[in-house]
Amino acid sequence: MLILMPMLSLWVSTYTLWMAASFLLSFLVAAFILTFLPYISSMNILATENLSLDSLSFPLILLTLWTSALMILASINILLNNQASKSFCLNILLLNLTLFVMFSLNNYFMFYIFFEVSLIPTLFLILGWGYQPERLQAGLYLVLYTVTASLPLLMSIIMIMYKNNSLFMFLNTYSPPTIYFINMWWIMSIMAFMVKMPLYTTHLWLPKAHVEAPVAGSMILAGILLKLGSYGVIRLATPFWWTSTFTSISMMFTSISVMGAIITGLICLRQPDLKALIAYSSVGHMGLIIAGFMSNTSWGWEASLTMMVAHGLCSSALFVLANMTYETTQSRSMFLNKGMLSMFPIMALWWFMMASANMGAPPSLNLVSEVSLLASILNLSKSFIIPMILSMFISGMYSLIMYTTTQHGTPTSYSNPLNLFMMRNNTILLLHAFPLFILILKMDLLISWLTWP
């Protein structure tokens, strides 16, 4: 159905296409839940020649469909202002199709192709519907960082083909490589995913892309595209977790990730730009996910997947709230966006809920993931206890500062409350909050993909 939508756009109106896309994505969400949810706890691999579905890819595919439906709903101003709205809708559907296929592939080379193709619709979103001329620079940073880091990944996939005579993703798990091959593979493949996540020191493209992207671009970038790196690390590097090469560099990556979480948290404490603050907080949270992977424990892997889903929902909702604030004052500055509590009390409630989830307060899914990540990282080394506690404390500080600065104080004289469609925004935020706070009751949906201790 996703493939037929571009052909449908040739003879239907923009409004009809918009409604059809919204209905299609909502229908796919419902179909996925009703079809696979009863079997997710026992699902191993449902595979064809090139496609497969297991309990790791299922939550990420569902998160992709869920976020994409909310992207269309959040971008209704593009339809009302007729800002190339048909192209915008088709771009979202193309990106959705690309991500859907990428999470379902079990072929290394096809995985690489769709990993790179997902960059194109994202770039179009930033360049076509961004807010400022600086979006050209943001697009350049995005392309240079991700494409340059991905070229060695292609070489490592060629090495896999040379060694195994097969590009089947799950075959590599049962074919132990040589020590030399491990070293070459690890060096050439891991950085492509670290840039995509991104690892601190390779993150400079992310704040620029978030700040210049429209609300839909920020939602899909924070909600899904950052998770491509995590998913790639799991799928491509699985055979090497138990080797001496992995053990020798896991401490280095964990140290960079944890210190990066602290440094980006300190940047958030002095960050006046609302969207940049949320973007830098994403760098810190993704650093914790990297550290969870590097802990080399099943608990750390489960916590990392849980954090991926929780961060995708929470950060996407925060960007929706930042866009609501921008639509009211036409500014992203926290010094100018004050007193929202007196104008939109319900909006203050959403800000408080999402800021609390961002700092890992109960009963959000973030709480489970952060506590589990703390335990798994301390299993790697007890010396991480002070940096981990410090990063979580700083996360709570900037989340509370973000809430109090925007909601309290005197509203500016040029705020225009009539710009907001509160019913639409409440619906979007409710659909973010519901899974974020309910999934904590059904954790086996996210941890069933690991069966070994």
C-alpha positions in Angstrom: 0.0 0.0 0.0 2.9 2.4 0.8 4.2 1.8 -2.8 0.8 2.6 -4.4 0.5 6.0 -2.6 2.8 7.9 -5.0 0.8 6.7 -8.0 -2.4 7.7 -6.2 -1.1 11.2 -5.8 -1.2 11.8 -9.6 -5.0 12.1 -9.7 -6.2 13.0 -6.2 -6.3 16.3 -4.4 -3.8 17.3 -1.8 -6.3 17.1 1.0 -7.4 13.6 -0.1 -3.8 12.5 -0.3 -3.1 13.9 3.2 -6.1 12.1 4.7 -5.3 8.9 2.8 -1.7 8.9 4.1 -2.9 9.5 7.7 -5.5 6.6 7.4 -2.9 4.3 5.8 -0.3 4.8 8.5 -2.9 4.4 11.3 -4.2 1.3 9.6 -0.7 -0.2 9.4 -0.1 0.5 13.1 -3.4 -1.3 14.0 -2.7 -4.2 11.6 0.8 -4.7 13.0 -0.4 -4.7 16.6 -3.3 -7.1 16.0 -1.2 -9.5 13.8 2.1 -9.8 15.7 1.5 -8.6 19.3 0.0 -11.9 20.5 3.1 -13.7 19.3 5.9 -11.2 20.1 7.0 -12.9 23.3 7.7 -16.2 21.5 8.6 -14.7 18.1 12.1 -15.7 16.9 12.5 -15.1 13.2 9.8 -14.9 10.5 12.1 -14.9 7.4 11.9 -15.0 3.6 14.8 -14.8 1.3 15.6 -11.1 1.9 13.1 -10.0 4.6 12.7 -11.1 8.2 10.8 -10.0 11.3 11.7 -10.8 14.8 11.1 -9.3 18.3 13.9 -6.8 17.8 12.7 -5.3 14.6 9.0 -5.4 15.5 9.1 -2.5 18.1 11.2 -0.3 15.8 8.9 -0.9 12.8 5.9 -0.1 15.0 7.6 3.0 16.4 8.3 4.1 12.8 4.6 3.8 11.7 3.4 5.4 14.9 5.8 8.4 14.7 5.1 8.9 10.9 1.3 9.1 11.5 1.9 11.7 14.2 4.3 13.6 11.9 1.5 14.2 9.4 -0.9 15.3 12.1 1.7 17.7 13.6 2.5 19.3 10.2 -1.1 20.3 9.4 0.1 23.9 8.9 2.0 22.9 5.8 -1.4 21.7 4.4 -3.3 24.8 5.4 -0.6 27.2 4.0 -0.2 25.0 0.9 3.6 24.8 1.3 4.1 22.1 -1.4 2.0 19.9 0.9 1.6 17.0 -1.6 5.4 16.7 -2.0 5.7 16.8 1.8 3.2 14.0 2.2 4.9 11.9 -0.4 8.3 12.5 1.1 7.1 11.2 4.5 5.6 8.1 2.9 8.8 7.5 1.0 10.8 7.8 4.2 8.4 5.5 6.0 8.7 2.9 3.3 12.5 3.1 3.4 12.6 2.6 7.2 10.0 -0.1 7.1 12.1 -2.1 4.6 15.4 -1.4 6.3 14.2 -2.8 9.6 13.0 -5.9 7.8 16.0 -6.8 5.8 18.3 -9.7 6.5 20.8 -9.0 3.6 23.9 -7.0 4.5 24.2 -5.1 1.2 20.5 -4.3 0.9 20.6 -3.1 4.5 23.5 -0.7 3.6 21.6 0.6 0.6 18.5 1.4 2.6 20.6 2.7 5.4 21.9 5.3 3.0 18.7 5.9 1.1 16.9 7.0 4.3 19.2 10.0 4.3 17.6 11.4 1.1 14.0 12.1 2.3 15.4 13.4 5.5 17.6 15.9 3.6 14.6 16.9 1.5 12.6 17.6 4.7 15.3 19.9 6.0 16.1 21.7 2.8 12.5 22.0 1.5 10.5 22.8 4.7 13.2 24.2 7.1 12.7 27.6 8.7 15.9 29.5 7.9 18.6 29.8 5.2 21.1 28.0 7.6 19.3 24.8 6.7 21.6 24.5 3.7 24.6 24.3 6.1 22.7 21.8 8.3 22.0 19.6 5.3 25.7 19.8 4.2 26.8 18.7 7.7 24.3 15.9 7.7 25.4 14.5 4.4 29.2 14.9 5.0 29.2 13.2 8.4 26.9 10.3 7.6 28.0 9.4 4.1 31.7 9.8 4.8 31.5 7.5 7.9 29.4 5.0 6.0 31.9 4.3 3.2 34.1 2.0 5.4 31.0 0.1 6.2 30.6 -0.8 2.6 34.1 -2.1 2.6 33.4 -4.2 5.6 30.3 -5.7 4.0 32.5 -6.6 1.0 34.9 -8.4 3.4 31.9 -10.3 4.8 31.0 -11.4 1.3 34.6 -12.5 0.6 34.8 -14.6 3.7 31.3 -16.2 3.9 30.3 -16.1 0.2 26.9 -14.9 1.5 25.3 -11.7 2.6 22.7 -13.3 4.8 22.7 -11.4 8.1 22.1 -14.3 10.5 24.6 -16.6 8.9 27.5 -14.5 10.2 26.5 -15.3 13.8 27.3 -18.9 13.3 30.5 -18.4 11.3 33.3 -17.3 13.7 35.8 -15.0 11.9 39.5 -14.9 12.3 41.2 -12.4 14.7 42.6 -10.3 11.8 39.1 -10.2 10.3 37.6 -9.1 13.6 40.0 -6.2 13.9 39.4 -5.0 10.4 35.6 -5.4 10.6 35.3 -3.6 13.9 37.4 -0.6 12.8 35.6 -0.3 9.4 32.0 -0.8 10.5 31.5 0.5 14.0 32.1 4.2 13.2 29.3 4.4 10.6 26.8 3.6 13.3 28.5 5.7 16.0 28.1 8.8 13.8 24.5 7.9 13.1 23.6 7.5 16.8 25.6 9.9 17.3 28.6 9.2 19.6 29.9 12.3 21.4 32.7 14.0 19.2 30.8 12.9 16.0 27.6 14.7 17.0 28.1 18.1 15.5 25.6 17.5 12.6 22.7 16.7 15.0 22.0 20.0 16.7 22.2 21.8 13.4 19.9 19.4 11.7 17.4 19.5 14.5 17.4 23.3 14.8 16.8 23.8 11.1 14.4 21.0 10.4 10.6 21.4 10.5 8.7 19.7 13.3 8.2 16.6 11.2 11.9 16.4 10.4 12.8 16.7 14.1 10.3 14.1 15.1 11.5 11.4 12.7 15.1 12.3 13.2 14.9 12.0 17.0 12.3 9.2 17.0 13.7 6.9 14.4 16.8 7.9 12.5 19.1 8.0 15.5 18.0 4.4 16.2 19.3 3.2 12.9 22.8 3.3 14.4 21.7 1.3 17.4 20.0 -1.2 15.2 23.0 -1.5 12.9 25.3 -2.1 15.8 23.1 -5.0 17.0 22.6 -6.6 13.6 26.1 -6.3 12.1 28.4 -6.6 15.2 26.6 -9.4 17.1 29.3 -12.1 16.3 32.0 -9.9 17.9 30.6 -9.1 21.3 32.4 -12.0 22.9 35.8 -11.5 21.4 39.0 -10.0 22.9 38.8 -7.2 20.4 35.5 -6.0 21.6 36.6 -6.3 25.3 39.7 -4.2 24.6 37.8 -1.2 23.1 34.5 -1.4 25.0 36.0 0.6 27.9 37.1 3.3 25.5 33.7 3.7 23.9 31.9 3.5 27.2 34.1 6.2 28.7 33.6 8.5 25.7 29.8 7.9 25.9 29.4 8.6 29.6 31.7 11.7 29.5 29.8 12.9 26.5 26.5 12.5 28.4 28.0 14.8 31.1 29.4 17.4 28.7 26.2 17.6 26.6 24.2 17.9 29.8 26.4 20.9 30.8 25.9 22.4 27.4 22.1 22.0 27.9 22.3 23.9 31.2 23.5 27.0 29.3 21.6 26.5 26.1 19.1 29.3 25.3 17.7 27.6 22.1 14.8 25.3 23.0 15.3 22.9 20.1 19.1 22.8 20.5 18.6 21.9 24.2 16.4 18.9 23.2 18.9 17.9 20.5 21.9 18.0 22.9 19.9 16.0 25.4 19.4 13.4 22.7 23.2 13.1 22.3 23.5 12.3 26.0 20.7 9.7 26.0 22.2 8.0 22.9 25.5 7.9 24.7 24.0 5.9 27.4 22.6 3.5 24.8 26.1 3.0 23.4 27.4 2.4 26.9 24.7 -0.2 27.4 25.7 -2.1 24.3 29.4 -2.0 25.3 28.6 -3.5 28.7 28.3 -6.8 26.9 25.4 -8.1 29.1 22.0 -9.2 28.1 20.6 -6.7 30.6 22.5 -3.9 29.0 21.2 -4.8 25.5 17.6 -5.0 26.8 17.9 -1.7 28.5 19.4 -0.1 25.3 16.4 -1.3 23.3 14.0 0.0 26.0 15.8 3.4 26.0 15.6 3.5 22.2 11.8 3.2 22.3 11.4 5.5 25.3 13.7 8.2 23.9 12.0 8.0 20.5 8.6 8.8 22.1 9.8 11.3 24.6 12.1 13.4 22.4 9.5 13.4 19.6 6.9 14.8 22.0 9.4 17.4 23.3 10.0 18.6 19.7 6.2 18.8 19.2 6.0 21.0 22.4 8.9 23.1 21.2 7.0 23.7 17.9 3.8 24.6 19.7 5.8 27.2 21.6 7.4 28.5 18.4 4.0 28.8 16.7 2.9 31.0 19.6 5.9 33.4 19.8 7.8 32.8 16.5 10.9 32.3 18.6 12.9 29.3 20.0 14.6 31.4 22.7 13.8 30.3 26.2 14.4 33.9 27.4 11.4 35.0 25.2 9.1 32.0 25.7 7.9 32.6 29.2 4.6 32.4 31.0 3.0 29.6 28.9 1.3 28.3 32.1 -1.0 31.3 32.2 -2.0 31.0 28.5 -2.1 27.2 28.1 -2.5 25.3 31.4 -3.0 22.0 29.6 0.2 22.7 27.6 2.1 23.1 31.0 0.8 19.7 32.0 2.3 18.1 28.8 5.6 20.0 29.3 5.8 18.7 32.9 5.0 15.1 31.9 7.6 15.0 29.1 10.3 16.8 31.1 9.8 14.3 33.9 10.0 11.4 31.4 13.2 13.0 29.9 14.9 13.0 33.3 13.8 9.4 33.9 11.1 9.9 36.5 8.5 7.2 37.2 6.2 5.9 35.8 7.8 6.5 32.4 9.6 3.9 30.3 12.8 6.0 30.7 13.0 5.0 34.4 13.3 1.3 33.7 15.9 1.8 30.9 18.1 4.2 32.9 18.1 2.1 36.0 18.9 -1.0 34.0 21.6 0.8 32.0 23.2 2.0 35.3 23.4 -1.6 36.6 24.8 -3.0 33.3 27.4 -0.2 33.0 28.6 -0.7 36.6 29.0 -4.4 35.7 31.6 -3.3 33.2 33.5 -1.2 35.8 32.6 0.2 39.2 34.5 3.4 38.4 31.6 4.6 36.2 29.3 5.1 39.2 30.2 8.7 39.8 30.0 9.8 36.1 26.7 7.9 35.6 25.1 9.5 38.7 26.4 12.9 37.7 25.0 12.6 34.2 21.6 11.6 35.5 21.6 14.5 38.0 22.5 17.0 35.3 19.7 15.5 33.1 17.2 16.2 35.8 18.6 19.8 36.2 18.2 20.8 32.6 14.8 19.1 32.2 13.5 21.1 35.2 15.1 24.3 33.9 13.5 23.7 30.5 10.1 23.3 32.2 10.3 26.2 34.7 11.8 28.7 32.2 9.1 28.2 29.6 6.0 27.8 31.8 6.6 30.4 34.6 7.1 34.1 34.4 5.4 36.9 32.5 4.2 36.1 28.9 5.8 38.3 26.2 3.5 40.9 24.6 3.8 39.5 21.1 2.6 36.0 22.0 -0.4 34.9 19.9 -2.4 32.1 21.6 -4.7 32.0 18.6 -2.0 30.3 16.5 -2.4 27.0 18.2 -4.9 24.2 17.5 -5.1 22.8 21.0 -7.3 19.8 20.1 -4.9 18.6 17.5 -1.9 19.2 19.7 -3.5 17.4 22.7 -4.2 14.4 20.5 -0.6 14.3 19.3 0.8 14.5 22.8 -1.6 12.0 24.2 -0.6 9.5 21.5 3.1 10.1 22.6 2.4 9.8 26.3 0.1 6.8 26.2 2.8 4.2 25.1 5.5 6.0 27.0 3.8 5.5 30.3 1.8 2.3 29.6 4.6 0.1 28.2 6.2 0.0 31.6 3.4 -2.5 32.5 4.3 -4.8 29.6 8.1 -4.9 29.5 8.3 -8.3 27.8 7.4 -6.7 24.5 10.8 -5.0 24.5 13.1 -7.6 26.1 11.9 -10.9 24.6 14.4 -10.6 21.7 17.2 -11.9 24.0 16.9 -15.4 25.1 20.5 -16.1 26.3 21.5 -15.1 29.9 
